[in-house]
Amino acid sequence: MDELVPGLSLREFISQHGDLTIYYQLLTLTGSVYAWVGTEQGSMGGLVAAMVSRVGPPAVSTLLGPSGAGSHQTSQLAERLQKRAQKHVLLSMNLPSDDLIPHVEQRLLEELCVV
């Protein structure tokens, strides 16, 4: 983990799922985390935010990019990460299959130290 400035750190790592390499970037700030996950370095999909709400479940919205295939699964994963990490979560995923989400979720939780 590289601490860029106090309270701001960047982690980059990979995981293997079969013959597929999955790339990760985590930018952790005080009280929030930005996560990018994809199979191609630097290819960002839609961006989803999950934040603590004062009433009811977390508020989730697509902030940037297309709301096409996979945006619902990205929103659900962002909500689960937010609940487990107790931080605001910004999540962008560019994965070829929703079948990879359980593997990606486990790996992100490990890196966020909330398993």
N, C-alpha and C positions, 0 to 999 in steps of 0.2 A: 504494500500500500504506500502510495506516495502522498504525503501531506503537502498540498500546494501552498496553502496559507493556513493559519490556525482555524480549525473547525471545518476545513474543506479538504477532502482526500479523493484520490482517483485510484481505482483498481481495475486492471485489465487481466482477464484470464480466459481460458478455453476449457471446453469439456468435449469428450467424444461420446457419441451415441451411435453405435455400430460403426460404419465407415464415414459418418458425417461429423464434421468439426463445427462446434457451436462457439461463437465468440461472444464475450460479455465485456461490458464497460459499466462500472458503478462509480458514480460521482456522489459522494456522501457529504452532505452539509449538515449543520446542526439542525436536527428536527426533520430532515427530509433526505430523500435519496432519489437520484435519477439513474435508471437502469436502461441500457440498450442491450438487446440480444438479437443475434442474427447469424446467418450462415455465410454471409459475405461481409468482410470488413468494410465498415463505413457506409452501409446501405440502410438508411433509416426508413422505417414504415411510419404508420400513424403514431401519434403520441397521446397517451391517456394519462389522466391525473386521478389519483384516489387520495382524498384528504379526510381528515377527521372532521365530522360534523357535530355541531352542538346538539342537534336533535336528529334522531333516526340513524339510518345506516350511512356509511361514507358517501360523499358526493363524488360521482365519477363523471368525467366528460372527456370527449375527444377534443384535444387542443389544436392539433396540427396534422395535416396529411389526410389521406383518403380514409373513409369509414367503410371499407370494403370487407372482404373475407378476413376473418380472424380478429376483427376489432372487438367483437363481443367477448371472445376468449381472452383477449388482452385486458379488457375491462375487468373481467372476473378475476384474473390473476393479479392485477393491480390491487383490487379490493382485498384479496387474501393476504398479499404481501403487506399491505397497510395495516391490517389487523394484527398480523404476527409481529411486525417490526415496530408498531406504534409510532410510525413516522409518516409524513406525507410521501407519496410515491408517484413519481413520473416514470412511465414505462413505455418503451418503444420496442416492438418485436417484429422481426422479419424472418419468419420461419416457414419452411415449405409444407409443414404438416402440423395440425393440432395435436397429433400423437406425441409430439416432443414436449408439450407443455408440462406434464408431470416431472420429467427429467430436468427441465429448465427451472421449474419452481423449487425443486429440492436443492439444486445447485445454488440458486440465489439465496435461499434461506440459510444454507451453510455459510456463504460469504457474509451474510448479514448477521451471522452468529445468533440466530433465533430458532435453530432446530430443536 
